[in-house]
Structures are given as structure tokens and as C-alpha cells.
Amino acid sequence: MLGSLESEVLSSLRAGGTASAKELRERLEARGIRVAYTTVATILSRLHSKGFVRRRREPCQGGARYVYRAVDFERKYLRHMLKGVVALFGPTGVVHLSEELDRIRPNERTGARRRARN
């Protein structure tokens, strides 16, 4: 679903809140990940296309830039996974998945729901 560098960029964005491509590149470099600004900008654009980040345009010196923020990654991942289950296994797979989810203990289910909302 996500490449290793995409995951690193998304992780850095989630850890620090909103950021521009330049700010994210600096965060990555502070973590020992050397990558070009253009690479970070391309990855952010791809993550936006995939729906993992949102962006807003804001003025800056010499023009405008995008400022990015991560969306609820777990919920997005779960939606992709469920679409995959339906595509691969059809209604039978959905029924089986539902039965497996029913076997999860209530306290685990509550914890998973809480994590999915945050």
C-alpha cells in the first residue's frame, strides 16, 4: 500500500502535525533520512492523491506553498482493507470477517474503536 519512504514521510507528518514539504524534509533529515526536497514534495503529492494527507495552499515568499496534514490513517487503511476483502472474496469473505470480528473480546473491540477514532 505505502512504500517505505512514503511511510517515513507520513510518520513524520503525523508526529509533528501540519508541515510544508520543506519542513518535512528537515524533520526527515533530523531523523537521519537524507532525501531531496523534490522527492518529499512528490511523495506528499502522491499521499494526497491516495487520500492519506490533506493540504491547503498558503502564501509564502515568492508565491504559494502547500501545507499538509495527515488524515486518520487507521480508518483509511481499514477502508482499503475492507474493499480488498470484498473484491477478493465477495459476500462470503465479508460474512467470515464479520464472524471473526464478533469473536474479539469486548474490551479489545472497544480499544480498537477508540484507536480508530483518534
GROMACS elastic network, one bead per residue, 0.5 to 0.9 nm:
[ bonds ]
;  ai    aj funct       b0    kb
    1    77     6  0.87593   500
    2     5     6  0.81489   500
    2     6     6  0.58531   500
    2     7     6  0.61064   500
    2    47     6  0.87688   500
    3     6     6  0.51022   500
    3     7     6  0.61372   500
    3     8     6  0.86895   500
    4     7     6  0.50642   500
    4     8     6  0.62721   500
    4     9     6  0.87546   500
    5     9     6  0.61724   500
    5    10     6  0.85028   500
    5    40     6  0.88465   500
    5    43     6  0.79713   500
    6     9     6  0.51852   500
    6    10     6  0.60989   500
    6    11     6  0.84565   500
    6    40     6  0.86989   500
    6    43     6  0.61248   500
    6    44     6  0.79503   500
    6    46     6  0.86058   500
    6    47     6  0.74045   500
    7    10     6  0.50912   500
    7    11     6  0.59284   500
    7    12     6  0.85278   500
    8    11     6  0.50382   500
    8    12     6  0.61466   500
    8    13     6  0.85558   500
    8    28     6  0.77508   500
    8    33     6  0.87555   500
    9    12     6  0.51755   500
    9    13     6  0.61701   500
    9    14     6  0.86381   500
    9    24     6  0.71183   500
    9    25     6  0.83277   500
    9    28     6  0.73253   500
    9    40     6  0.73728   500
    9    43     6  0.76367   500
    9    44     6  0.76889   500
   10    13     6  0.50183   500
   10    14     6  0.60932   500
   10    15     6  0.85537   500
   10    44     6  0.82928   500
   10    47     6  0.80960   500
   10    52     6  0.80539   500
   10    53     6  0.80666   500
   10    69     6  0.89699   500
   10    70     6  0.69569   500
   11    14     6  0.51326   500
   11    15     6  0.61219   500
   11    16     6  0.87078   500
   11    70     6  0.88631   500
   12    15     6  0.51462   500
   12    16     6  0.62792   500
   12    17     6  0.83859   500
   12    24     6  0.68459   500
   12    27     6  0.67702   500
   12    28     6  0.69000   500
   13    16     6  0.54121   500
   13    17     6  0.56958   500
   13    18     6  0.65074   500
   13    19     6  0.67659   500
   13    24     6  0.68143   500
   13    27     6  0.87411   500
   13    53     6  0.89573   500
   13    68     6  0.77867   500
   13    69     6  0.65645   500
   13    70     6  0.63810   500
   14    17     6  0.54697   500
   14    18     6  0.79041   500
   14    69     6  0.73379   500
   14    70     6  0.57961   500
   14    71     6  0.85996   500
   16    19     6  0.75782   500
   16    24     6  0.88815   500
   16    27     6  0.86757   500
   17    68     6  0.84074   500
   17    69     6  0.61690   500
   17    70     6  0.74964   500
   18    55     6  0.89135   500
   18    67     6  0.64289   500
   18    68     6  0.53496   500
   18    70     6  0.75914   500
   19    22     6  0.78980   500
   19    23     6  0.56836   500
   19    24     6  0.61418   500
   19    66     6  0.84661   500
   19    67     6  0.52924   500
   19    68     6  0.53873   500
   19    69     6  0.67839   500
   20    23     6  0.51685   500
   20    24     6  0.62027   500
   20    25     6  0.85899   500
   20    41     6  0.86204   500
   20    65     6  0.72855   500
   20    66     6  0.60414   500
   20    68     6  0.60125   500
   20    69     6  0.89725   500
   21    24     6  0.51035   500
   21    25     6  0.61054   500
   21    26     6  0.86625   500
   21    37     6  0.67815   500
   21    38     6  0.83539   500
   21    40     6  0.59639   500
   21    41     6  0.53770   500
   21    44     6  0.73702   500
   21    65     6  0.85951   500
   21    66     6  0.76625   500
   21    67     6  0.74819   500
   21    68     6  0.79222   500
   22    25     6  0.51239   500
   22    26     6  0.63617   500
   22    27     6  0.87705   500
   22    37     6  0.62849   500
   22    40     6  0.79757   500
   22    41     6  0.81510   500
   23    26     6  0.51091   500
   23    27     6  0.62914   500
   23    28     6  0.87099   500
   24    28     6  0.61276   500
   24    29     6  0.85093   500
   24    37     6  0.87514   500
   24    40     6  0.74247   500
   25    28     6  0.51142   500
   25    29     6  0.61517   500
   25    30     6  0.86443   500
   25    33     6  0.85893   500
   25    34     6  0.80459   500
   25    35     6  0.69105   500
   25    36     6  0.73561   500
   25    37     6  0.60724   500
   25    39     6  0.89668   500
   25    40     6  0.63472   500
   25    41     6  0.88329   500
   26    29     6  0.50451   500
   26    30     6  0.61979   500
   26    31     6  0.87378   500
   26    34     6  0.89922   500
   26    37     6  0.89834   500
   27    30     6  0.50925   500
   27    31     6  0.64977   500
   27    32     6  0.89105   500
   27    33     6  0.86333   500
   28    31     6  0.50880   500
   28    32     6  0.64894   500
   28    33     6  0.51126   500
   28    34     6  0.68802   500
   28    35     6  0.77380   500
   29    34     6  0.52193   500
   29    35     6  0.73663   500
   30    33     6  0.72622   500
   30    34     6  0.87366   500
   31    34     6  0.86338   500
   35    38     6  0.84366   500
   35    39     6  0.65990   500
   35    40     6  0.71198   500
   36    39     6  0.52141   500
   36    40     6  0.65605   500
   36    41     6  0.87926   500
   37    40     6  0.51808   500
   37    41     6  0.62062   500
   37    42     6  0.86400   500
   38    41     6  0.50040   500
   38    42     6  0.60952   500
   38    43     6  0.85709   500
   39    42     6  0.50896   500
   39    43     6  0.61474   500
   39    44     6  0.85747   500
   40    43     6  0.50879   500
   40    44     6  0.61004   500
   40    45     6  0.85581   500
   41    44     6  0.51366   500
   41    45     6  0.62022   500
   41    46     6  0.87190   500
   42    45     6  0.50570   500
   42    46     6  0.62767   500
   42    47     6  0.86417   500
   43    46     6  0.50405   500
   43    47     6  0.60951   500
   43    48     6  0.84954   500
   44    48     6  0.60577   500
   44    49     6  0.85703   500
   44    53     6  0.75368   500
   44    68     6  0.78481   500
   45    48     6  0.50318   500
   45    49     6  0.62476   500
   45    50     6  0.87038   500
   45    53     6  0.87087   500
   46    50     6  0.61888   500
   46    51     6  0.85617   500
   46    52     6  0.88070   500
   47    50     6  0.50282   500
   47    51     6  0.61499   500
   47    52     6  0.52266   500
   47    53     6  0.58219   500
   47    54     6  0.86254   500
   48    51     6  0.50026   500
   48    52     6  0.57782   500
   48    54     6  0.60048   500
   48    55     6  0.74557   500
   48    68     6  0.86401   500
   49    52     6  0.77471   500
   49    53     6  0.82496   500
   50    53     6  0.79682   500
   51    54     6  0.72204   500
   51    71     6  0.76937   500
   51    76     6  0.78361   500
   52    69     6  0.87652   500
   52    70     6  0.61073   500
   52    71     6  0.55522   500
   52    72     6  0.76225   500
   52    73     6  0.64260   500
   52    76     6  0.72069   500
   52    77     6  0.89774   500
   53    68     6  0.63850   500
   53    69     6  0.54930   500
   53    71     6  0.52705   500
   53    72     6  0.87170   500
   53    73     6  0.87500   500
   54    67     6  0.83495   500
   54    68     6  0.56227   500
   54    69     6  0.54165   500
   54    70     6  0.63062   500
   54    71     6  0.66440   500
   55    66     6  0.59355   500
   55    67     6  0.53835   500
   55    69     6  0.63285   500
   55    70     6  0.87972   500
   56    65     6  0.82338   500
   56    66     6  0.54188   500
   56    67     6  0.53956   500
   56    68     6  0.66644   500
   56    69     6  0.88038   500
   57    64     6  0.65480   500
   57    65     6  0.55847   500
   57    67     6  0.63427   500
   57    68     6  0.89833   500
   58    63     6  0.87071   500
   58    64     6  0.54768   500
   58    65     6  0.55642   500
   58    66     6  0.62376   500
   58    67     6  0.71390   500
   59    62     6  0.82933   500
   59    63     6  0.59173   500
   59    65     6  0.63100   500
   59    66     6  0.87345   500
   60    63     6  0.55183   500
   60    64     6  0.50647   500
   60    65     6  0.64812   500
   61    64     6  0.73517   500
   70    73     6  0.73024   500
   71    74     6  0.88866   500
   71    75     6  0.87477   500
   71    76     6  0.79119   500
   72    75     6  0.56299   500
   72    76     6  0.63151   500
   72    77     6  0.87249   500
   72   116     6  0.76928   500
   72   117     6  0.77521   500
   72   118     6  0.72364   500
   73    76     6  0.50744   500
   73    77     6  0.59821   500
   73    78     6  0.84774   500
   73   116     6  0.85324   500
   74    77     6  0.50618   500
   74    78     6  0.60476   500
   74    79     6  0.86133   500
   74   115     6  0.80392   500
   74   116     6  0.58374   500
   74   117     6  0.85798   500
   74   118     6  0.88691   500
   75    78     6  0.50581   500
   75    79     6  0.62317   500
   75    80     6  0.87460   500
   75   116     6  0.57713   500
   75   117     6  0.76808   500
   76    79     6  0.52093   500
   76    80     6  0.64066   500
   76    81     6  0.86892   500
   77    80     6  0.51743   500
   77    81     6  0.61409   500
   77    82     6  0.86473   500
   78    82     6  0.60910   500
   78    83     6  0.85535   500
   78   116     6  0.89688   500
   79    82     6  0.51668   500
   79    83     6  0.61854   500
   79    84     6  0.85855   500
   80    83     6  0.51458   500
   80    84     6  0.62095   500
   80    85     6  0.87507   500
   81    84     6  0.50059   500
   81    85     6  0.62868   500
   81    86     6  0.87654   500
   82    86     6  0.62692   500
   82    87     6  0.85367   500
   82    94     6  0.81202   500
   83    86     6  0.51649   500
   83    87     6  0.60726   500
   83    88     6  0.85543   500
   84    88     6  0.59488   500
   84    89     6  0.82265   500
   85    88     6  0.52496   500
   85    89     6  0.56496   500
   85    90     6  0.69984   500
   85    91     6  0.89119   500
   85    93     6  0.62704   500
   85    94     6  0.67772   500
   85    97     6  0.84574   500
   86    89     6  0.54450   500
   86    91     6  0.65251   500
   86    92     6  0.85334   500
   86    93     6  0.65859   500
   86    94     6  0.63447   500
   87    90     6  0.58475   500
   88    93     6  0.78754   500
   89    92     6  0.62699   500
   89    94     6  0.74436   500
   90    93     6  0.55423   500
   90    94     6  0.66833   500
   91    94     6  0.50724   500
   91    95     6  0.62688   500
   91    96     6  0.86768   500
   92    95     6  0.51487   500
   92    96     6  0.62277   500
   92    97     6  0.86158   500
   93    96     6  0.50579   500
   93    97     6  0.60617   500
   93    98     6  0.84947   500
   94    97     6  0.50592   500
   94    98     6  0.60741   500
   94    99     6  0.86017   500
   95    98     6  0.50697   500
   95    99     6  0.62275   500
   95   100     6  0.86969   500
   96    99     6  0.50809   500
   96   100     6  0.62494   500
   96   101     6  0.86620   500
   97   100     6  0.50697   500
   97   101     6  0.61760   500
   97   102     6  0.86397   500
   98   101     6  0.50801   500
   98   102     6  0.62421   500
   98   103     6  0.88839   500
   99   102     6  0.50847   500
   99   103     6  0.66474   500
  100   103     6  0.52433   500
  100   104     6  0.70713   500
  101   104     6  0.54423   500
  101   105     6  0.88952   500
  101   109     6  0.82346   500
  102   105     6  0.79166   500
  102   106     6  0.88071   500
  102   109     6  0.89294   500
  103   106     6  0.87777   500
  104   107     6  0.83847   500
  104   108     6  0.65101   500
  104   109     6  0.62611   500
  105   108     6  0.53619   500
  105   109     6  0.62470   500
  105   110     6  0.87664   500
  106   110     6  0.61337   500
  106   111     6  0.86279   500
  107   110     6  0.51042   500
  107   111     6  0.62362   500
  107   112     6  0.86499   500
  108   111     6  0.50997   500
  108   112     6  0.61460   500
  108   113     6  0.86267   500
  109   112     6  0.50982   500
  109   113     6  0.61937   500
  109   114     6  0.86217   500
  110   113     6  0.51542   500
  110   114     6  0.61827   500
  110   115     6  0.86945   500
  111   114     6  0.50887   500
  111   115     6  0.62371   500
  111   116     6  0.86175   500
  112   115     6  0.51462   500
  112   116     6  0.61431   500
  112   117     6  0.87556   500
  113   116     6  0.50144   500
  113   117     6  0.63325   500
  113   118     6  0.89041   500
  114   117     6  0.53002   500
  114   118     6  0.65539   500
  115   118     6  0.53233   500
